[in-house]
Amino acid sequence: MIRLTKAGEYGLRAIRYLVENGNESRISIGDISIEKKIPEPFLRKLFKPLVQKGIINSTRGVSGGVRLAREPENISVLEVVEALEGPLALNECLLEDVNCEFLDECGMHGVWEEAQAAMARVLRSKNLTHLTK
């Protein structure tokens, strides 16, 4: 079964909450944790790569919290998924740094490439506003 991990599922749930609540003010991680039923320590861990990739901004302190770093229309679902999960790969042979010894005789490689390209195309074509519809 190909599926998102809990990191991807929870991360997208938290991002959707940010989109739904607008980008005018910061939202505390504790509030997101409670509202979306995501363990706060895990949520804090999830937000680190989102900050590093420029998807969200985070500020510490009493008036701190998180918010989107850009308008939701300018952030693709693929960008968020890859920040949380790493590169999209339906099979190990599609990762850049992997050499499969069966590549020359494998009839599936082309199928995996086509399926992965289709999935990436769909996720790239959807921005964060699509998560609230």
Secondary structure, DSSP 8 states (H G I E B T S, - for coil): -----HHHHHHHHHHHHHHHT-SSS-B-HHHHHHHHT--HHHHHHHHHHHHHTTSEEEE-STT-EEEESS-GGGSBHHHHHHHHH-S--SSGGGSTT---TTGGG-SSHHHHHHHHHHHHHHHHH-BGGGGG-
